[in-house]
């Protein structure tokens, strides 16, 4: 892939995003507010997943290892 086709592909993806989210009919300041709020929500979801999913996986592993009788080295 050359640089022009990659640029066109990203332009097409951005156009699809605008059409699907109805951003194409918003004014520029409304688009920036919508994009800011959406980016903030996505960032919070990613951060929460990064922080809490490993904890829940460890707790589930400990729970099921006690049920199955397997004692792992990661349990403290």
N, C-alpha and C positions, 0 to 999 in steps of 0.2 A: 504494500500500500504506500502510495506516495503522500506527501504532506497535504496536497490539495484535496484528495479524496477523504482524508481523515478530517480535515476542516469542514468539508461539506457534510460529512456524517454527523459531526457534533452540531452543526447548524441545523440539520434535519432533526436530531434528537431534541434540541432546544425548541424548535418549532412544534414538535409533537407535544412537548411538555406544556407549552403555552396554549395549544388547542385543547388538550385534555383538561387542564386546570382552569380554563376560561380566562387566563391572564391576558389573552390577546385583546379582549374587550375592555380591559382596565386602563386607567390613565397611568402615566409613568410613576407617579408617587404612590398610587395604589399597588402597582406591580412590585415596587421596592418594599412596601410594607408587607405584602403577602409573602414575598420571597424571604424576607427577614424572619417573619414568624414561622414559616415552614422550615427554614434552616435551623432556627432555634429549637423547634420541636424535634427535628431529626438529630441534632447534636445531643439533646437531653436523652433521647432514646438510646443512642449509641453509647453514651457515657454510663447510663444506668445498666445497660447490658454488660458493658465491660467490667463494671464494679460488682454487680450482684449475681450474674450467671455463674461465675466460678464458685462462689459461696454455695449456691443452691446445688450445683453439681457435686461438690464435696459432701454436703449434708445428705444428698440422695445416695451417694456411694456408701457412706457410713451406715445409713439406714438399711439399704439392701444387703450390705455385707454382713450385718448382724443377723438379718433374716436368713441368709444363706449359710451362715456359719463361717464365712471367710473373713479373717482379720487381716487388714492391710497395714502396711507400714506408714501410710499417710495419716492414720488416726493418731491423735495425740492423747 
